[in-house]
Amino acid sequence: MQKSNQTYLPLIGSLYINYLFQGIAAIAISQNLALFQKQWSASLSQVTLVISAIGLGRIISLNFSGWFSDRFSRKQTVLIGVIAYCLFFFGIVWTNHYLPAFLVALLAGVGNAFLDTSTYPIVVESFPSENDNSALSVLNKAFISIGQFIFPFITRWTIQQHLYFGWTFLMCALGLLLNLFFLRRFAYPDRQDLAEKKPIRSQLPRAKIGAEGAALMLFSFVSVSLFNVFILWIPSFSEQVLSIKNEDSLLFVSIYSIASFVSVFLTSFIVKRKANIAKLILICLLATALSLGGMLLFPSLQSIVLASLTVGVFAAGGIWQLGLALLLEFFPQSKGMVTSFYSLTTAISVMVTPYLTGLMAERSIYQVFAYDFFLALVGFLAILLVKYRYEKVFSKENVTI
């Protein structure tokens, strides 16, 4: 018997609570860089190598988690994801060397993959209406932003009170365990085969995977790298360049996070108004590049706050999803394949970026943000090509008959 959609609201709410902790997991180590360096007797690049393990864990487990979710149980997939995150939060604080910590951090990537490959299908199966599931699906980014807004304040308070930094990790693990208790008891919708509609051949665009396809894969890497570099290193930049206290420097991540939270809904509103997606992405990348360039040329409290707001609004509020929407429009006959490649380049970014920028930061923190500025320019050029190809491919005469 088909249950009412309202039956699943507690389940959906509990699923999105997981994303609050997922947001925290993404910044938890970087918010405590110096403390983990001391605990592990590690260099800066060795600590960032541990952060990179999160991306590696996602790459390793993404295909398996998707297969497991489709083949067996959405519920079991969710529970595995939550347990993996619990083990990460519990385990990372007990490690005394960066190599065991690297192995523990892999679990955060596993948790990320298992939650992502189960949560969205559950939302779609609970609320089949496209309007409903589209509205609910943007909430994962909103809850990630909430977690990343709250955690720096908590970390700052522990530093000011001279408390053990690990208690915040342990509280996150306990919060996830409590959520796990509820997730085991909620009703789940029946699993469905989410088959995609086959496009009519006469409507297929003449897209080129080597042109706009490659450009959008590059953009996938760039768009995620832009804000990951920023939230990882903006505390260090403000400490080293402006001599801001460590506990105060963490709050720039909170400024970024509240801006990204607002931007999630702003971007959704603009897209619903039928805005030109390629032009919108170009504006976002240009604004991001200008703010990063201004911060590098004129470092000040004001320029860092402005960059935090700008990166939050323009780089983290949904341009990755907009790029995916363009990709699916170019290749409607291969949605599954191109989405997997698009997600793979994202995971590669999450894996490579922390360690690469850690090596840069050991030389100069300016190099890190010069790299971020360079990425924004590369992304801008890639989307310029996409915009040109979009106008050419979707001209009336250029369809496959």
C-alpha positions as CSV (number, residue, x, y, z in Angstrom):
1,M,0.0,0.0,0.0
2,Q,1.4,3.4,-1.0
3,K,2.1,5.6,2.0
4,S,1.4,9.4,2.0
5,N,4.3,11.6,1.2
6,Q,4.0,13.2,4.6
7,T,5.0,9.8,6.1
8,Y,8.5,10.3,4.9
9,L,9.1,13.8,6.1
10,P,10.8,12.7,9.4
11,L,13.0,10.4,7.3
12,I,13.9,13.2,4.9
13,G,14.7,15.5,7.8
14,S,16.9,12.9,9.5
15,L,18.7,12.3,6.2
16,Y,19.6,16.0,5.9
17,I,20.9,16.1,9.4
18,N,23.6,13.7,8.1
19,Y,24.7,16.5,5.6
20,L,25.2,18.9,8.5
21,F,27.8,16.5,9.8
22,Q,29.1,15.9,6.3
23,G,29.8,19.6,6.0
24,I,31.7,19.5,9.4
25,A,33.7,16.5,8.3
26,A,35.0,18.4,5.3
27,I,36.5,21.2,7.4
28,A,37.1,19.5,10.8
29,I,40.8,18.7,10.2
30,S,41.6,22.0,8.5
31,Q,40.0,23.9,11.3
32,N,42.5,22.2,13.7
33,L,45.6,22.1,11.4
34,A,48.2,23.1,14.0
35,L,46.7,20.8,16.7
36,F,46.9,17.8,14.4
37,Q,50.4,18.7,13.3
38,K,51.4,18.6,16.9
39,Q,49.5,15.4,17.7
40,W,50.9,13.5,14.6
41,S,54.3,15.2,14.7
42,A,53.6,15.9,11.1
43,S,54.5,18.5,8.5
44,L,51.8,20.7,7.0
45,S,51.7,18.7,3.8
46,Q,51.4,15.5,5.7
47,V,48.3,16.8,7.5
48,T,46.8,17.9,4.2
49,L,47.6,14.5,2.8
50,V,45.2,13.1,5.4
51,I,42.5,15.6,4.2
52,S,43.1,14.3,0.7
53,A,42.2,10.8,1.9
54,I,38.6,11.9,2.1
55,G,38.5,12.4,-1.7
56,L,40.3,9.1,-2.3
57,G,37.8,7.2,-0.1
58,R,35.0,8.7,-2.2
59,I,36.7,7.6,-5.4
60,I,37.3,4.1,-4.2
61,S,33.7,3.5,-3.0
62,L,31.5,5.6,-5.3
63,N,30.7,3.0,-7.9
64,F,30.3,0.2,-5.3
65,S,28.0,2.4,-3.1
66,G,25.8,3.2,-6.1
67,W,25.5,-0.4,-7.1
68,F,24.8,-1.5,-3.5
69,S,22.1,1.2,-3.2
70,D,20.4,0.1,-6.4
71,R,20.9,-3.7,-5.9
72,F,20.1,-4.1,-2.2
73,S,18.7,-1.4,0.1
74,R,18.6,2.3,0.3
75,K,18.2,2.0,4.0
76,Q,21.3,-0.2,4.5
77,T,23.3,2.2,2.2
78,V,22.3,5.2,4.4
79,L,23.2,3.3,7.6
80,I,26.6,2.3,6.2
81,G,27.3,5.9,5.3
82,V,26.4,7.1,8.8
83,I,28.5,4.4,10.5
84,A,31.5,5.3,8.3
85,Y,31.3,8.9,9.4
86,C,30.9,7.9,13.1
87,L,34.1,5.8,12.8
88,F,35.9,8.8,11.2
89,F,34.9,11.2,14.0
90,F,35.7,8.7,16.7
91,G,38.9,7.4,15.1
92,I,40.7,10.5,13.9
93,V,41.2,12.0,17.4
94,W,42.8,8.8,18.7
95,T,45.5,8.5,16.0
96,N,49.0,9.6,16.8
97,H,50.6,9.4,13.4
98,Y,49.5,10.7,10.0
99,L,49.5,7.3,8.3
100,P,46.9,5.7,10.5
101,A,45.0,9.0,10.3
102,F,45.1,8.7,6.5
103,L,43.3,5.3,6.7
104,V,40.7,6.7,9.1
105,A,40.1,9.7,6.8
106,L,39.2,7.2,4.0
107,L,36.1,6.4,6.0
108,A,34.8,9.9,5.6
109,G,35.0,9.5,1.9
110,V,33.2,6.2,2.1
111,G,30.5,7.8,4.2
112,N,30.2,10.6,1.7
113,A,29.7,8.2,-1.2
114,F,27.2,6.0,0.6
115,L,25.1,8.9,1.8
116,D,25.1,10.6,-1.7
117,T,24.1,7.4,-3.5
118,S,21.2,6.7,-1.2
119,T,19.8,10.1,-0.1
120,Y,18.8,11.5,-3.5
121,P,17.1,8.3,-4.6
122,I,15.2,8.2,-1.3
123,V,14.0,11.8,-1.9
124,V,12.9,11.0,-5.4
125,E,11.1,7.9,-4.3
126,S,9.4,9.6,-1.4
127,F,8.3,12.7,-3.4
128,P,7.9,11.6,-7.1
129,S,6.7,15.1,-8.0
130,E,9.6,16.8,-9.9
131,N,8.8,20.1,-8.2
132,D,8.9,18.5,-4.7
133,N,12.1,16.5,-5.2
134,S,13.9,19.4,-6.9
135,A,13.1,21.7,-4.0
136,L,14.2,19.1,-1.4
137,S,17.3,18.1,-3.3
138,V,18.9,21.6,-2.9
139,L,18.7,21.2,0.9
140,N,21.8,18.9,1.1
141,K,24.0,21.9,0.2
142,A,22.1,24.1,2.6
143,F,22.7,21.7,5.5
144,I,26.4,21.3,4.5
145,S,26.6,25.1,4.8
146,I,24.9,25.2,8.2
147,G,27.4,22.6,9.5
148,Q,30.3,24.7,8.1
149,F,28.9,27.8,9.6
150,I,28.5,26.4,13.1
151,F,31.7,24.4,13.5
152,P,34.2,27.3,13.4
153,F,32.3,29.0,16.2
154,I,32.5,25.8,18.3
155,T,36.2,25.3,17.5
156,R,36.9,29.0,18.4
157,W,35.2,28.5,21.8
158,T,37.2,25.4,22.6
159,I,40.4,27.3,21.8
160,Q,39.4,30.2,24.0
161,Q,38.4,27.9,26.9
162,H,41.6,25.8,26.5
163,L,39.5,22.7,26.1
164,Y,40.6,19.5,24.4
165,F,39.9,20.0,20.7
166,G,38.8,16.3,20.2
167,W,35.6,16.7,22.2
168,T,34.0,18.4,19.2
169,F,34.8,15.3,17.0
170,L,33.4,13.0,19.7
171,M,30.2,15.1,20.0
172,C,29.8,14.9,16.2
173,A,30.1,11.1,16.4
174,L,27.5,10.9,19.2
175,G,25.2,13.1,17.2
176,L,25.4,10.8,14.2
177,L,24.9,7.8,16.5
178,L,21.7,9.4,17.8
179,N,20.6,10.1,14.2
180,L,21.4,6.5,13.3
181,F,19.0,5.3,16.0
182,F,16.1,7.2,14.3
183,L,17.1,6.3,10.8
184,R,16.8,2.6,11.7
185,R,13.2,3.1,12.8
186,F,11.8,5.4,10.1
187,A,9.6,4.1,7.3
188,Y,11.4,4.1,3.9
189,P,9.8,4.3,0.5
190,D,9.8,1.3,-1.8
191,R,12.8,1.2,-4.0
192,Q,12.2,2.1,-7.6
193,D,14.2,1.8,-10.8
194,L,14.9,5.4,-11.7
195,A,15.1,4.8,-15.4
196,E,15.8,7.9,-17.4
197,K,13.6,8.8,-20.3
198,K,15.1,8.1,-23.7
199,P,15.3,11.2,-25.8
200,I,13.8,11.2,-29.3
201,R,16.7,10.7,-31.7
202,S,15.6,13.7,-33.9
203,Q,16.1,15.9,-30.9
204,L,19.6,14.8,-30.0
205,P,22.2,17.7,-30.1
206,R,25.4,17.3,-32.0
207,A,27.6,17.7,-29.0
208,K,31.3,16.9,-28.9
209,I,32.7,15.1,-25.8
210,G,36.2,16.3,-26.8
211,A,35.1,20.0,-26.8
212,E,32.2,21.1,-24.5
213,G,32.4,17.7,-22.7
214,A,36.0,18.1,-21.8
215,A,35.5,21.8,-20.9
216,L,32.7,20.9,-18.5
217,M,34.8,18.1,-16.9
218,L,37.5,20.7,-16.3
219,F,34.9,23.0,-14.9
220,S,33.8,20.3,-12.5
221,F,37.3,20.1,-11.1
222,V,37.7,23.9,-11.0
223,S,34.3,24.7,-9.4
224,V,34.9,22.3,-6.4
225,S,38.6,23.3,-6.0
226,L,37.7,27.0,-5.8
227,F,35.8,26.8,-2.6
228,N,37.7,23.9,-1.1
229,V,41.0,25.8,-1.4
230,F,39.3,28.8,0.1
231,I,37.8,27.2,3.2
232,L,41.0,25.1,3.8
233,W,43.5,28.0,3.7
234,I,41.7,31.3,4.4
235,P,42.3,30.9,8.2
236,S,46.1,30.5,7.5
237,F,46.1,33.4,5.1
238,S,44.6,35.8,7.6
239,E,46.9,34.6,10.4
240,Q,50.1,34.8,8.3
241,V,49.3,38.0,6.4
242,L,47.3,40.0,8.9
243,S,48.5,38.4,12.1
244,I,44.9,37.6,13.1
245,K,44.5,35.2,16.1
246,N,44.0,31.6,15.2
247,E,40.6,31.4,16.9
248,D,39.4,34.5,15.1
249,S,40.7,33.4,11.7
250,L,38.4,30.4,11.8
251,L,35.3,32.6,11.5
252,F,36.1,33.6,7.9
253,V,34.9,30.0,7.1
254,S,31.6,30.8,8.9
255,I,31.2,34.0,6.8
256,Y,31.8,32.0,3.7
257,S,29.3,29.4,4.8
258,I,26.4,31.7,5.5
259,A,27.0,33.3,2.1
260,S,26.9,29.9,0.4
261,F,23.7,29.0,2.4
262,V,21.9,32.1,1.0
263,S,23.3,31.5,-2.5
264,V,21.8,28.0,-2.7
265,F,18.3,29.4,-2.7
266,L,19.3,32.5,-4.7
267,T,20.8,30.3,-7.5
268,S,17.7,28.1,-7.5
269,F,15.4,31.1,-7.8
270,I,17.5,32.6,-10.7
271,V,17.5,29.3,-12.6
272,K,13.8,29.0,-12.3
273,R,13.5,32.4,-13.9
274,K,15.0,30.8,-17.1
275,A,18.4,32.6,-16.8
276,N,21.1,31.8,-19.3
277,I,23.1,29.2,-17.3
278,A,26.4,29.6,-19.2
279,K,26.3,33.4,-18.7
280,L,25.4,33.0,-15.0
281,I,28.4,30.7,-14.5
282,L,30.7,33.2,-16.3
283,I,29.5,36.0,-14.0
284,C,30.1,33.8,-10.9
285,L,33.6,32.9,-12.0
286,L,34.5,36.4,-12.9
287,A,33.3,37.7,-9.5
288,T,35.2,35.0,-7.7
289,A,38.4,35.8,-9.7
290,L,38.1,39.5,-9.0
291,S,37.6,39.0,-5.2
292,L,40.6,36.6,-5.0
293,G,42.7,39.0,-7.0
294,G,41.7,41.9,-4.8
295,M,42.6,40.0,-1.7
296,L,46.0,39.0,-3.0
297,L,46.8,42.6,-4.2
298,F,45.3,44.4,-1.3
299,P,45.3,42.1,1.7
300,S,43.2,43.6,4.5
301,L,40.4,42.6,6.9
302,Q,37.9,44.1,4.5
303,S,39.2,42.3,1.4
304,I,39.2,39.0,3.2
305,V,35.6,39.4,4.4
306,L,34.6,40.5,0.9
307,A,36.4,37.4,-0.6
308,S,34.7,35.2,1.9
309,L,31.3,36.5,1.0
310,T,32.0,36.5,-2.8
311,V,33.4,32.9,-2.9
312,G,30.5,31.8,-0.7
313,V,27.9,33.4,-3.0
314,F,29.4,32.9,-6.4
315,A,31.6,29.8,-6.2
316,A,29.8,27.6,-3.6
317,G,26.2,28.2,-4.1
318,G,25.4,25.8,-6.9
319,I,27.6,26.4,-10.0
320,W,28.7,22.8,-9.9
321,Q,25.1,21.7,-10.3
322,L,24.6,24.3,-13.1
323,G,27.5,22.9,-14.9
324,L,26.0,19.4,-14.6
325,A,22.7,20.7,-15.9
326,L,24.5,22.0,-19.0
327,L,26.4,18.7,-19.5
328,L,23.1,16.7,-19.4
329,E,21.6,19.1,-21.9
330,F,24.5,18.5,-24.3
331,F,24.4,14.7,-23.8
332,P,20.8,13.6,-23.0
333,Q,21.4,10.1,-24.4
334,S,24.3,9.4,-22.0
335,K,23.2,10.9,-18.7
336,G,24.5,8.2,-16.4
337,M,27.9,8.0,-18.1
338,V,28.6,11.7,-18.3
339,T,27.3,12.3,-14.7
340,S,29.7,9.6,-13.4
341,F,32.7,11.2,-15.2
342,Y,31.6,14.7,-14.0
343,S,31.4,13.4,-10.4
344,L,34.8,11.6,-10.8
345,T,36.6,14.8,-11.7
346,T,35.0,16.3,-8.6
347,A,36.3,13.5,-6.4
348,I,39.8,13.9,-8.0
349,S,39.7,17.5,-7.0
350,V,38.8,16.7,-3.4
351,M,41.6,14.1,-3.3
352,V,44.3,16.2,-5.0
353,T,43.6,19.7,-3.8
354,P,44.5,19.5,-0.1
355,Y,47.8,17.8,-0.6
356,L,48.8,20.0,-3.6
357,T,48.0,23.2,-1.8
358,G,49.7,21.9,1.3
359,L,52.9,21.7,-0.6
360,M,52.4,25.3,-1.8
361,A,51.5,26.6,1.6
362,E,54.8,25.2,3.0
363,R,56.5,27.7,0.6
364,S,54.1,30.6,0.7
365,I,50.4,31.0,1.5
366,Y,50.3,33.5,-1.4
367,Q,51.0,30.7,-3.8
368,V,47.8,28.9,-2.6
369,F,45.5,31.8,-3.4
370,A,47.4,32.6,-6.6
371,Y,46.5,29.0,-7.6
372,D,42.9,29.6,-6.6
373,F,42.8,32.8,-8.7
374,F,44.3,30.8,-11.7
375,L,41.7,28.1,-11.3
376,A,38.9,30.8,-11.6
377,L,40.4,32.1,-14.8
378,V,40.8,28.6,-16.2
379,G,37.1,27.9,-15.4
380,F,36.1,31.1,-17.0
381,L,37.8,30.2,-20.3
382,A,36.3,26.7,-20.2
383,I,32.8,28.0,-19.8
384,L,33.4,30.6,-22.6
385,L,34.0,27.6,-24.9
386,V,30.9,25.9,-23.5
387,K,28.8,29.0,-24.1
388,Y,30.1,29.3,-27.7
389,R,29.4,25.6,-28.3
390,Y,26.0,25.8,-26.7
391,E,24.9,28.6,-29.1
392,K,26.2,26.5,-32.0
393,V,24.9,23.1,-31.0
394,F,21.4,24.3,-30.1
395,S,20.9,26.4,-33.2
396,K,17.7,25.3,-34.9
397,E,19.4,23.7,-37.9
398,N,21.9,21.7,-35.9
399,V,20.0,18.6,-34.8
400,T,20.4,15.0,-35.6
401,I,17.8,13.7,-38.0
